Amino acid sequence: MTPEILARIATARAARDLSDLARQAVATTAETASPTERIRRARELRALANHLVDLAVLAESFGGASWEELTKALGRPDPGTVEREFADAVAEWGGKSETDLEHAAEGYEALDEWYARHREDQDPEVSTPVADLRNRH
């Protein structure tokens, strides 16, 4: 287990959570709710989407992407600023022991099960995307 793999697992978890939350938002479309409540729900989706992007950046940084490349992908102007913004997370995740990494990854199999239940025809035909990630490293 490496910090990169754990960050990719965390990214997959965030993507699953975002998908579930988006589906719930669709389900409440006809619900009577205040403007405040509707906006709160939308902001919750946006916060989770931003968290997903942050995890993806973390995973790509551990995968060897340069801060220049990551900054360009984020549509940001200054690699130094982006690197500083992620410095604490990189240090925290990079400093985890093998035991801590394994513990944090526990339950990853549930992501493959979730994918299998929700997979549609246009989705990639893989049965164990997260287990495949663990097995290739």
Backbone as CSV, one residue per row, in Angstrom:
resi,resn,N_x,N_y,N_z,CA_x,CA_y,CA_z,C_x,C_y,C_z
1,MET,0.850,-1.176,0.000,0.000,0.000,0.000,0.893,1.236,0.000
2,THR,0.532,2.180,-0.834,1.279,3.429,-0.933,0.325,4.610,-0.709
3,PRO,0.870,5.794,-0.425,-0.002,6.963,-0.315,-0.789,7.213,-1.609
4,GLU,-0.173,6.936,-2.758,-0.888,7.130,-4.024,-2.120,6.236,-4.095
5,ILE,-1.958,4.964,-3.775,-3.095,4.042,-3.847,-4.175,4.451,-2.850
6,LEU,-3.772,4.806,-1.630,-4.762,5.242,-0.646,-5.496,6.492,-1.133
7,ALA,-4.784,7.431,-1.720,-5.436,8.645,-2.233,-6.394,8.310,-3.366
8,ARG,-6.057,7.329,-4.189,-6.967,6.916,-5.265,-8.207,6.218,-4.689
9,ILE,-8.018,5.420,-3.647,-9.163,4.798,-2.986,-10.051,5.878,-2.366
10,ALA,-9.437,6.857,-1.717,-10.201,7.959,-1.122,-10.937,8.748,-2.197
11,THR,-10.312,8.911,-3.356,-10.963,9.598,-4.475,-12.177,8.807,-4.941
12,ALA,-12.027,7.492,-5.031,-13.162,6.644,-5.427,-14.288,6.733,-4.404
13,ARG,-13.942,6.757,-3.125,-14.968,6.897,-2.084,-15.708,8.224,-2.230
14,ALA,-14.964,9.287,-2.475,-15.592,10.602,-2.635,-16.481,10.637,-3.875
15,ALA,-16.050,9.985,-4.951,-16.873,9.929,-6.167,-18.172,9.172,-5.892
16,ARG,-18.067,8.066,-5.154,-19.276,7.311,-4.788,-20.210,8.179,-3.953
17,ASP,-19.655,8.873,-2.960,-20.475,9.702,-2.083,-21.132,10.841,-2.860
18,LEU,-20.402,11.429,-3.784,-20.955,12.500,-4.607,-22.089,11.972,-5.481
19,SER,-21.892,10.797,-6.064,-22.933,10.192,-6.884,-24.191,9.932,-6.063
20,ASP,-24.015,9.368,-4.885,-25.172,9.095,-4.025,-25.881,10.383,-3.627
21,LEU,-25.119,11.403,-3.291,-25.709,12.677,-2.891,-26.428,13.338,-4.071
22,ALA,-25.861,13.244,-5.250,-26.511,13.811,-6.438,-27.828,13.093,-6.724
23,ARG,-27.839,11.780,-6.580,-29.073,11.019,-6.794,-30.134,11.453,-5.786
24,GLN,-29.726,11.699,-4.538,-30.674,12.169,-3.534,-31.206,13.556,-3.895
25,ALA,-30.360,14.390,-4.477,-30.801,15.723,-4.881,-31.866,15.633,-5.969
26,VAL,-31.677,14.714,-6.888,-32.682,14.520,-7.936,-33.995,14.054,-7.309
27,ALA,-33.896,13.154,-6.351,-35.091,12.604,-5.721,-35.897,13.649,-4.959
28,THR,-35.251,14.713,-4.527,-35.956,15.740,-3.737,-36.379,16.936,-4.581
29,THR,-36.294,16.817,-5.895,-36.619,17.937,-6.785,-38.025,18.475,-6.565
30,ALA,-38.994,17.601,-6.398,-40.382,18.036,-6.246,-40.776,18.280,-4.792
31,GLU,-39.857,18.055,-3.893,-40.119,18.238,-2.474,-40.333,19.715,-2.150
32,THR,-41.220,19.980,-1.221,-41.382,21.346,-0.743,-40.213,21.649,0.191
33,ALA,-39.452,22.661,-0.150,-38.301,23.051,0.664,-38.098,24.552,0.523
34,SER,-37.468,25.112,1.519,-37.191,26.546,1.475,-36.017,26.805,0.529
35,PRO,-35.899,28.037,0.038,-34.722,28.373,-0.759,-33.430,28.092,0.003
36,THR,-33.437,28.372,1.287,-32.247,28.125,2.106,-31.872,26.651,2.082
37,GLU,-32.846,25.771,2.212,-32.582,24.336,2.221,-32.085,23.863,0.854
38,ARG,-32.696,24.327,-0.217,-32.252,23.923,-1.560,-30.813,24.378,-1.823
39,ILE,-30.499,25.589,-1.414,-29.140,26.108,-1.607,-28.161,25.364,-0.706
40,ARG,-28.558,25.039,0.515,-27.693,24.259,1.410,-27.353,22.913,0.779
41,ARG,-28.330,22.255,0.204,-28.086,20.966,-0.450,-27.130,21.121,-1.637
42,ALA,-27.336,22.167,-2.426,-26.451,22.403,-3.575,-25.026,22.706,-3.110
43,ARG,-24.904,23.467,-2.041,-23.570,23.770,-1.504,-22.891,22.516,-0.975
44,GLU,-23.658,21.606,-0.412,-23.110,20.337,0.070,-22.544,19.536,-1.114
45,LEU,-23.263,19.526,-2.225,-22.758,18.869,-3.434,-21.464,19.521,-3.916
46,ARG,-21.448,20.840,-3.935,-20.252,21.551,-4.389,-19.060,21.270,-3.476
47,ALA,-19.278,21.253,-2.173,-18.187,20.975,-1.229,-17.626,19.580,-1.455
48,LEU,-18.499,18.619,-1.688,-18.031,17.255,-1.925,-17.292,17.158,-3.264
49,ALA,-17.770,17.880,-4.264,-17.069,17.900,-5.560,-15.682,18.522,-5.406
50,ASN,-15.575,19.588,-4.632,-14.270,20.207,-4.391,-13.339,19.255,-3.640
51,HIS,-13.881,18.509,-2.685,-13.095,17.520,-1.941,-12.585,16.435,-2.893
52,LEU,-13.434,16.008,-3.818,-13.038,15.016,-4.821,-11.867,15.524,-5.654
53,VAL,-11.924,16.771,-6.072,-10.825,17.360,-6.851,-9.551,17.393,-6.008
54,ASP,-9.663,17.800,-4.762,-8.484,17.845,-3.884,-7.851,16.462,-3.735
55,LEU,-8.666,15.435,-3.570,-8.137,14.072,-3.454,-7.484,13.615,-4.751
56,ALA,-8.080,13.993,-5.871,-7.483,13.636,-7.165,-6.115,14.307,-7.327
57,VAL,-5.999,15.556,-6.921,-4.710,16.254,-6.985,-3.696,15.548,-6.091
58,LEU,-4.118,15.191,-4.902,-3.231,14.488,-3.977,-2.747,13.169,-4.595
59,ALA,-3.669,12.407,-5.149,-3.301,11.128,-5.770,-2.322,11.338,-6.917
60,GLU,-2.579,12.315,-7.757,-1.694,12.568,-8.899,-0.328,13.081,-8.444
61,SER,-0.306,13.834,-7.356,0.995,14.303,-6.853,1.821,13.116,-6.373
62,PHE,1.184,12.180,-5.673,1.903,10.979,-5.239,2.250,10.077,-6.420
63,GLY,1.491,10.193,-7.499,1.773,9.406,-8.694,2.899,9.970,-9.535
64,GLY,3.417,11.121,-9.148,4.571,11.679,-9.839,4.297,12.879,-10.722
65,ALA,3.062,13.353,-10.775,2.762,14.544,-11.579,3.462,15.762,-10.980
66,SER,3.948,16.620,-11.832,4.611,17.844,-11.362,3.559,18.859,-10.900
67,TRP,3.989,19.775,-10.058,3.073,20.822,-9.611,2.681,21.732,-10.756
68,GLU,3.539,21.865,-11.751,3.187,22.643,-12.935,2.025,21.977,-13.670
69,GLU,2.112,20.651,-13.842,1.045,19.919,-14.525,-0.260,19.974,-13.727
70,LEU,-0.157,19.790,-12.420,-1.350,19.829,-11.577,-1.994,21.212,-11.586
71,THR,-1.158,22.233,-11.543,-1.656,23.607,-11.568,-2.390,23.890,-12.870
72,LYS,-1.817,23.443,-13.973,-2.469,23.623,-15.276,-3.807,22.888,-15.311
73,ALA,-3.842,21.658,-14.794,-5.088,20.884,-14.777,-6.164,21.565,-13.931
74,LEU,-5.741,22.266,-12.884,-6.676,22.990,-12.024,-7.100,24.334,-12.613
75,GLY,-6.425,24.755,-13.678,-6.731,26.053,-14.258,-6.247,27.202,-13.394
76,ARG,-5.187,26.960,-12.674,-4.636,27.950,-11.762,-3.352,28.519,-12.351
77,PRO,-2.934,29.732,-11.931,-1.762,30.349,-12.542,-0.407,30.035,-11.906
78,ASP,-0.367,29.720,-10.598,0.921,29.661,-9.917,1.168,28.309,-9.252
79,PRO,2.101,27.515,-9.788,2.406,26.203,-9.195,2.870,26.289,-7.738
80,GLY,3.600,27.321,-7.394,4.078,27.462,-6.023,2.934,27.592,-5.032
81,THR,1.931,28.356,-5.405,0.764,28.528,-4.546,0.025,27.207,-4.375
82,VAL,-0.169,26.483,-5.468,-0.870,25.200,-5.404,-0.086,24.208,-4.554
83,GLU,1.210,24.149,-4.755,2.038,23.231,-3.963,1.944,23.557,-2.472
84,ARG,1.975,24.841,-2.139,1.860,25.243,-0.731,0.485,24.879,-0.162
85,GLU,-0.564,25.015,-0.968,-1.912,24.679,-0.508,-2.032,23.194,-0.157
86,PHE,-1.296,22.351,-0.860,-1.384,20.911,-0.646,-0.253,20.364,0.229
87,ALA,0.655,21.215,0.663,1.839,20.755,1.398,1.487,19.971,2.658
88,ASP,0.542,20.449,3.442,0.186,19.754,4.677,-0.410,18.378,4.379
89,ALA,-1.283,18.301,3.389,-1.902,17.012,3.043,-0.868,16.038,2.508
90,VAL,0.041,16.523,1.667,1.095,15.662,1.131,1.967,15.144,2.269
91,ALA,2.318,16.006,3.202,3.146,15.583,4.339,2.406,14.585,5.213
92,GLU,1.131,14.847,5.471,0.347,13.950,6.321,0.200,12.571,5.679
93,TRP,-0.238,12.533,4.421,-0.457,11.256,3.746,0.871,10.551,3.476
94,GLY,1.885,11.305,3.119,3.185,10.718,2.837,3.880,10.192,4.064
95,GLY,3.489,10.674,5.239,4.114,10.242,6.483,3.425,9.073,7.161
96,LYS,2.376,8.541,6.544,1.658,7.421,7.148,2.480,6.140,7.041
97,SER,2.409,5.340,8.064,3.085,4.039,8.037,2.298,3.077,7.150
98,GLU,2.939,1.976,6.790,2.264,0.945,5.996,1.002,0.454,6.715
99,THR,1.094,0.287,8.017,-0.054,-0.165,8.806,-1.183,0.856,8.751
100,ASP,-0.837,2.135,8.891,-1.849,3.194,8.827,-2.509,3.248,7.452
101,LEU,-1.703,3.084,6.406,-2.241,3.101,5.041,-3.216,1.935,4.836
102,GLU,-2.804,0.749,5.272,-3.664,-0.428,5.128,-4.969,-0.248,5.907
103,HIS,-4.844,0.271,7.125,-6.035,0.484,7.947,-6.985,1.481,7.281
104,ALA,-6.445,2.558,6.738,-7.281,3.576,6.097,-7.957,3.049,4.829
105,ALA,-7.359,2.047,4.202,-7.929,1.484,2.968,-8.972,0.407,3.239
106,GLU,-9.108,-0.017,4.481,-10.046,-1.093,4.794,-11.436,-0.768,4.262
107,GLY,-12.091,-1.795,3.773,-13.436,-1.630,3.240,-13.476,-1.218,1.780
108,TYR,-12.305,-1.169,1.127,-12.284,-0.745,-0.279,-13.123,-1.658,-1.167
109,GLU,-13.309,-2.919,-0.741,-14.087,-3.860,-1.536,-15.520,-3.370,-1.740
110,ALA,-16.035,-2.625,-0.782,-17.392,-2.088,-0.887,-17.530,-1.147,-2.079
111,LEU,-16.437,-0.508,-2.474,-16.490,0.368,-3.652,-16.729,-0.443,-4.917
112,ASP,-16.098,-1.605,-5.029,-16.318,-2.468,-6.185,-17.757,-2.977,-6.202
113,GLU,-18.273,-3.324,-5.038,-19.663,-3.779,-4.943,-20.620,-2.659,-5.335
114,TRP,-20.346,-1.435,-4.863,-21.180,-0.281,-5.211,-21.152,-0.057,-6.720
115,TYR,-19.951,-0.133,-7.315,-19.824,0.076,-8.755,-20.638,-0.973,-9.515
116,ALA,-20.544,-2.221,-9.110,-21.276,-3.292,-9.789,-22.788,-3.052,-9.717
117,ARG,-23.275,-2.572,-8.575,-24.717,-2.313,-8.427,-25.185,-1.137,-9.272
118,HIS,-24.336,-0.141,-9.456,-24.749,1.087,-10.132,-24.267,1.202,-11.574
119,ARG,-23.464,0.259,-12.030,-22.893,0.319,-13.370,-23.997,0.317,-14.430
120,GLU,-23.837,1.213,-15.409,-24.762,1.280,-16.538,-24.017,0.930,-17.812
121,ASP,-24.748,0.734,-18.885,-24.162,0.260,-20.143,-23.008,1.126,-20.642
122,GLN,-23.075,2.427,-20.451,-22.031,3.318,-20.968,-20.789,3.370,-20.071
123,ASP,-20.862,2.761,-18.895,-19.725,2.751,-17.979,-18.695,1.705,-18.402
124,PRO,-17.439,1.904,-18.023,-16.409,0.910,-18.351,-16.784,-0.471,-17.823
125,GLU,-16.472,-1.475,-18.613,-16.786,-2.857,-18.233,-15.662,-3.448,-17.400
126,VAL,-15.643,-3.070,-16.149,-14.702,-3.653,-15.188,-15.517,-4.103,-13.989
127,SER,-15.105,-5.187,-13.396,-15.883,-5.686,-12.269,-15.295,-5.273,-10.923
128,THR,-13.992,-5.047,-10.872,-13.344,-4.706,-9.600,-12.326,-3.582,-9.799
129,PRO,-12.792,-2.379,-10.105,-11.847,-1.297,-10.401,-10.910,-0.953,-9.249
130,VAL,-11.386,-1.001,-8.013,-10.533,-0.633,-6.883,-9.592,-1.794,-6.538
131,ALA,-10.110,-3.006,-6.535,-9.233,-4.166,-6.291,-8.176,-4.257,-7.377
132,ASP,-8.551,-3.923,-8.604,-7.566,-3.929,-9.698,-6.443,-2.934,-9.424
133,LEU,-6.783,-1.783,-8.869,-5.782,-0.778,-8.499,-4.827,-1.352,-7.461
134,ARG,-5.358,-1.980,-6.438,-4.505,-2.563,-5.393,-3.631,-3.669,-5.959
135,ASN,-4.146,-4.444,-6.894,-3.410,-5.588,-7.429,-2.327,-5.189,-8.426
136,ARG,-2.462,-4.050,-9.049,-1.455,-3.678,-10.064,-0.224,-3.046,-9.460
137,HIS,-0.270,-2.701,-8.200,0.896,-2.084,-7.546,1.507,-3.053,-6.582
